[in-house]
Amino acid sequence: MVEVVSKINVIKKDRFFKMATGYAYDVEIIRSTDGGKNFYFCGCGEFAKTKKEAERIKKQLTKKESRVIE
């Protein structure tokens, strides 16, 4: 059985992205199927307008994932 390990990153987007979308942060989930050696972004996550909102989203996503590492 393959164990999926996840990391959740909060990424501050550049000002052009913020101007175009209204979002300043990207909260992305990256996953590993080899015990944490290699991580890949698989299209999962959410955008946030503020740092506080991004941290709240990170907490929510952490609860949903089976194993999250820093």
KEMAR-969875 format. One line per 3 residues: their letters; for each residue x, y, z of C-alpha. Coordinates in steps of 0.001 Angstrom, whole numbers. Example, Ala and Ser with C-alpha at 12.3 -4.5 7.8 and 13.67 -1.06 7.14 Angstrom:
BEGIN
AS	12300 -4500 7800  13670 -1060 7140 $
END
This chain:
BEGIN
MVE	0 0 0  1307 3446 -918  1166 6094 1798 $
VVS	542 9600 541  2434 12348 2370  1282 15945 1896 $
KIN	2731 19406 2427  645 22551 2367  2411 25678 1144 $
VIK	1267 29292 1375  2710 31183 -1567  2521 34948 -1899 $
KDR	1657 35742 -5505  3130 38642 -7437  1297 41950 -7726 $
FFK	239 41250 -11312  -1563 38076 -10259  -3225 39980 -7421 $
MAT	-4333 42765 -9771  -5737 40280 -12292  -7520 37953 -9849 $
GYA	-7952 39808 -6561  -6050 37054 -4708  -2693 37627 -3039 $
YDV	-1965 34079 -1790  -2056 30559 -3159  -2519 27757 -627 $
EII	-1375 24649 -2479  -1234 21000 -1509  1738 19054 -2809 $
RST	1866 15281 -2411  4465 12516 -2283  3995 8796 -2849 $
DGG	7607 7844 -2116  7788 8645 1580  8472 12348 1189 $
KNF	11471 12240 -1162  9709 13897 -4115  6646 16116 -4004 $
YFC	4307 17030 -6846  1553 19589 -7248  -1627 17885 -8406 $
GCG	-3940 20869 -8832  -5324 20938 -5287  -5567 24033 -3144 $
EFA	-7288 27388 -2801  -6593 31072 -3287  -6816 33645 -473 $
KTK	-7015 37419 -369  -5150 37925 2924  -2395 36149 4873 $
KEA	-4858 35500 7712  -7316 33875 5315  -4487 31786 3804 $
ERI	-3480 30482 7249  -7119 29593 8017  -7381 27676 4738 $
KKQ	-4089 25898 5484  -5478 24723 8841  -8666 23444 7201 $
LTK	-6779 21596 4481  -4383 20080 7038  -7344 18495 8848 $
KES	-8583 16907 5596  -5272 15339 4547  -4246 11945 5918 $
RVI	-590 12836 6729  851 16336 6556  4512 17175 7174 $
E	6206 20553 7401 $
END
